Amino acid sequence: MKALVLGWDCATPELVFNKFIDDLPNFRKLLRNSLYAPMESCDPPITIPAWMVMATSVNPGRHGIYGFRHRKENSYNDIWIANSTKFKKYPKVWDILAKHGFKSCIIGIPPSYPPLPLNGWLISCFITPDKNKPYTYPEELKKEIEKEVGEYIFDVEFRTDEKEELVKNLWEMTEIRHEIIKYLMQNKDWDLFWFVEIGLDRVQHAFWRYFDKNHHLYEENSPFKNVIRDYYKLLDRNLGEYLKLIDDASIFIVSDHGAKRMKGAFCINEWLIENEWLVLKEKPNGIRSIDRVNVAWDKTIAWGWGGYYARVFINVKDREKYGAIKKEEYEEVRKELAKELSKVEDDKGNKMDNKVFLPEKLYPECRGDPPDLMVYFDDLYWRSAGTIGHNKIHLERNDTGPDDAVHSKYGIFVKYPHTPKILDRVSIYDFAPTLLNEFGIKVPLHMEGRVIK
């Protein structure tokens, strides 16, 4: 038994199943004999933790991972960054397969740096800080890779105005990874081969406004209008080459979430300041992150972090160093803040479809350092901007560099071969049980999903 899993980070069902389908002959042919559906991501639907949720069928609360960065022990400014060592509590599917004697080849699944031992081979992901660091397991695999392709590329700088250079870099990174994938597919004795191509996420964030006429920054007849389409075509050509290299294997194509146009950025901390939840000792001279602003913490009730969703923290006595809210007032204050955030409007005064979550309502348990509130502005169409000094609440553009797209809740799921069937939806929690079922392995009790049938 063999299984090949193609991870197209941020692949969007509206594009691959509909808008671009005629440009993807290999993908289209595969769908004719596949089970496929939009795949609902986890909350939050972001790269970290979504890929590990897919690999473990365990929710972010149990992992204690709510995004890329987390605050450290209720501090105001100290943070820690999620990496592979933070996901060791629950076994990934390749760990379970190893106990049954199966070997895995894992490439670029976030977060896989630093590389952890497995029964097989691993190349770490886009969070790898430096090509000079050990980024493979076993460590000698690094020399093998560099002998084949030279310098391996983990990621590109995608929040840039240098679009022509970005296109060049994206294609180069993807082609190098493609060559390594083909090499390992042919030269390693694998049972599971699972890779993630992060380039699709980067190209959609960088070029969405050039093809989507509904985008508020849409540029008609831009030379970049076909970049996203062309990148999907590149992935499809690569898919065609993989299909020629394997026989008698189950094939899955999956994504951790989808994408959609960004309507703007909502300045969470500017709103908190305006509404007297967050108090500054003095206004910053220019645009600053909150850790570089003089905050009157003893008078501050709440502050927030930016990202594709907002994480909001309440300043509680005996929890935070300068807590301003008594513990017995916490729930009432949190309820009031959640109510006010749910009512915020867009830049034109229109009601937004805001979703405000209490982490303990989303997850049966909340390990690690969860925020007090998790906020999706206008169902994620508006980013959360955490910087201060804009003197306004709504921004036309992202506050941390050019970014045209946000995340949508649905990615994709394709299973081949299968009697042709389209499902309304499947869950990201169902992927690990489904993959284990392909190998005839009973689904462990700790997993939250079910086998997709």
C-alpha positions, -999 to +999 in steps of 0.1 A: +000+000+000+012+035-009-003+069-005+008+102-021-005+134-005-002+166-024-006+196+000-014+227-019-013+253+008-043+277+005-058+259-025-093+274-029-123+252-040-139+281-059-108+282-081-097+246-085-131+231-088-147+259-109-129+290-122-096+274-133-107+238-139-104+241-177-068+251-173-059+221-152-060+190-174-043+166-151-063+177-121-096+176-141-088+141-153-081+130-117-115+144-106-133+121-130-125+091-108-123+108-074-142+116-042-139+153-036-153+182-017-145+215+000-127+208+032-137+228+063-106+240+082-101+243+119-105+275+140-085+295+133-081+286+096-044+295+093-014+275+082-001+270+117-020+251+133-041+238+104-016+214+089-009+197+122-047+195+129-049+177+096-020+153+105-033+145+140-071+150+140-066+170+172-080+205+177-058+236+183-069+239+219-057+205+228-024+212+210-022+246+228-014+263+194-036+293+183-013+307+156+023+313+147+032+333+178+020+332+214+025+353+244+046+338+272+031+333+306+006+361+305+033+387+297+026+419+276+056+416+253+074+383+256+064+358+230+073+323+218+070+310+182+053+277+173+075+250+158+076+213+155+085+207+191+052+222+202+033+194+185+048+164+202+020+155+225-002+138+198+012+115+171+011+125+135-002+100+110+034+091+100+042+084+137+013+059+138+023+044+104+058+039+117+045+016+145+031-006+118+063-007+099+055+019+072+080+044+060+072+081+053+087+108+032+076+142+046+084+175+028+075+210+040+046+203+063+043+233+087+057+233+112+084+207+107+114+227+119+134+216+138+133+182+120+121+155+144+130+118+139+107+095+120+107+062+102+117+077+068+129+110+055+119+146+062+127+181+048+115+210+071+091+238+062+090+275+055+098+284+092+133+271+087+155+301+097+186+293+078+197+269+051+229+264+072+208+249+100+201+211+100+168+209+081+165+172+073+160+139+089+183+121+087+208+149+088+228+135+060+198+139+036+207+176+034+239+168+015+219+145-008+194+173-016+221+199-022+239+176-045+208+173-066+195+209-067+221+232-050+206+256-025+172+245-013+146+273-010+121+271+019+101+303+012+100+337-005+094+372+007+059+377-006+048+409+010+067+431-015+061+456-042+088+440-064+062+418-082+084+407-112+111+395-088+085+377-067+072+358-097+107+347-106+114+336-070+081+317-067+087+297-098+123+290-088+113+278-054+085+256-067+106+240-094+134+232-070+110+216-046+094+197-075+128+183-086+135+171-050+100+155-048+106+136-080+140+125-068+128+113-035+098+096-050+121+075-072+150+069-048+134+062-014+114+032-003+084+051+010+048+040+018+035+075+026+047+105+006+033+139+018+045+173+008+032+208+011+038+235-015+037+269+003+041+288-029+004+287-037-004+305-004+022+332-013+011+338-048-025+343-038-017+367-010+006+387-034-015+388-066-052+384-057-061+420-066-049+416-102-075+390-112-105+395-089-127+423-102-145+425-069-112+434-050-113+471-039-077+475-053-084+457-085-061+468-114-076+462-148-053+448-175-024+444-151+006+424-164+001+402-133-036+394-140-028+357-149-001+350-123-024+331-099-039+311-128-005+304-142+007+291-108-022+267-106-012+255-141+024+250-129+011+228-100-011+209-125+019+202-148+039+190-118+009+168-108+011+152-143+047+143-137+040+127-103+013+106-118+037+091-143+061+081-115+038+061-093+017+030-098-010+016-076-011+043-050-039+063-034-036+099-042-049+128-020-048+165-029-056+187+002-053+222+015-053+236+050-077+265+042-088+286+012-084+323+002-106+352-007-101+389-014-091+412+015-115+441+020-091+459+043-075+458+077-094+466+109-071+483+135-080+464+166-058+485+190-069+518+174-105+507+181-097+497+216-080+531+222-109+550+207-134+531+229-112+535+261-104+498+265-067+505+258-049+535+273-016+551+261+007+573+281+015+591+249+007+587+212+035+571+191+054+591+166+046+570+135+033+535+131+044+512+158+037+477+171+022+476+205+054+464+222+070+496+210+043+519+223+041+535+258+010+518+272-006+527+305-010+491+315-025+499+349-054+517+332-057+493+302-085+468+301-077+450+268-053+449+239-051+430+207-028+413+182-030+415+144-032+387+118-058+370+097-079+370+128-076+391+160-065+378+193-077+399+222-063+398+257-079+412+289-057+427+316-066+408+347-053+414+382-031+386+396-027+372+361-010+401+342+017+421+360-003+454+360-038+439+358-066+464+358-097+441+360-106+421+391-109+383+385-146+384+397-153+411+370-135+392+342-165+373+327-187+404+327-160+425+311-152+398+285-189+395+276-193+433+272-161+435+250-173+406+229-206+422+224-191+455+213-166+438+189-194+419+173-211+452+163-182+470+147-188+483+112-168+486+081-153+518+067-187+528+051-207+522+082-221+488+070-227+460+094-200+433+092-205+396+097-182+395+128-177+363+147-163+366+183-153+333+199-145+323+235-117+298+232-133+275+258-164+274+237-145+264+205-123+238+222-131+212+249-098+222+265-074+252+261-038+243+267-009+268+263-015+305+262-050+311+246-063+346+240-094+357+259-113+364+227-108+353+190-123+377+165-131+371+128-139+405+113-165+402+086-161+365+084-123+370+079-127+394+050-110+421+071-076+414+085-068+425+121-041+452+121-023+453+155-001+483+149-008+517+165-004+552+151-027+552+121-052+576+137-080+557+121-096+523+125-100+511+089-071+506+065-073+501+028-042+479+028-025+455+052-003+472+079+026+448+076+033+448+039+014+442+007-012+415+010-042+411-012-060+381+002-072+367+035-080+331+045-114+314+039-127+286+060-127+260+032-098+243+015-100+212-007-101+175-004-096+150-033-092+112-030-082+091-060-091+065-071-127+064-061-162+060-076-169+096-088-186+115-060-189+151-049-197+158-012-210+190+001-182+192+026-157+172+047-137+182+078-100+188+082-103+165+112-114+136+090-082+135+069-059+116+093-085+089+100-092+085+063-055+082+055-050+056+083-079+037+070-062+034+036-034+015+053-059-007+072-051+009+106-078+014+132-084+050+140-070+059+175-095+070+201-078+104+206-086+115+170-116+137+166-125+130+130-140+101+112-132+081+080-146+099+049-169+076+030 
